[in-house]
Amino acid sequence: MKLFYSPTSPYVRKVLVLAHELGLGDRIDAETVDFAQPSEAFKATNPLAKVPALVTDDGQCLVDSPVICEYLLAQSDGHGLLPAAGPERIEILNQAALAQGIMDSAVGQSMEKRARPKEFQFDGYLAKHKGKVESALDALEQMAAEGKLAQLSLATISVGSALGYLDLRFADDAWREGRPALAAWYAGFEQRPSMTATKPG
Ligand SMILES: N[C@@H](CCC(=O)N[C@@H](CS)C(=O)NCC(=O)O)C(=O)O
């Protein structure tokens, strides 16, 4: 499998952590994308020109990290990381979507700050997305306090990848403050070999 990737993308990290936990890491050949000069192979794989994008061994082009995660889970017995059906599956997908929302709002802010000249940045946009991240973190704090992040799953992998991105790009926002249960949970989670192996340098 070929994965078009960027080492700092939280979506990519989620895919890589999942692959590692499923024992599929060795089957992935990762190619870094240069967004300034994207290769023809990358553009052909993902018309949206976003990472992650995966080319399967039989040539199928997959875009969007939730789809790629589904594919990876189907390549193994899933290791119990996402139940096949039922309320537990919905709960895990819902938690994973919350983490995905944190990534979306954090990446959106990061792009606004890094890609636009200061005079074109919209403070209202930044504040709105910062607020979404804060609210979602509060919901995760509640879940952590209730023990709902105790088991390794697609959801906890997604949450860990989102929190790792906040540490990378928004360290000054100090997401751990006032969220002791989530901070304690992440302190353990980030020690997993899958997390240390994929930590952006
Ligand atoms: N919904 C997508 C989001 C992917 C995404 O936005 N990736 C960013 C990197 S963090 C990207 O490739 N941005 C380049 C662009 O938007 O042109 C997913 O879950 O994979």
The ligand as an ORCA input file, in Angstrom:
! r2SCAN-3c Opt
* xyz 0 1
  N     -11.242     15.074      5.881
  C      -9.881     14.828      5.482
  C      -9.019     16.050      5.813
  C      -7.619     15.944      5.218
  C      -6.881     17.263      5.267
  O      -7.490     18.352      5.331
  N      -5.544     17.178      5.204
  C      -4.745     18.373      5.180
  C      -3.427     18.160      5.927
  S      -3.651     18.213      7.663
  C      -4.361     18.698      3.749
  O      -4.014     17.806      3.004
  N      -4.431     19.983      3.367
  C      -4.042     20.410      2.063
  C      -5.124     21.170      1.367
  O      -6.233     21.306      1.926
  O      -4.869     21.630      0.269
  C      -9.376     13.558      6.183
  O      -9.941     13.172      7.215
  O      -8.462     12.904      5.659
*
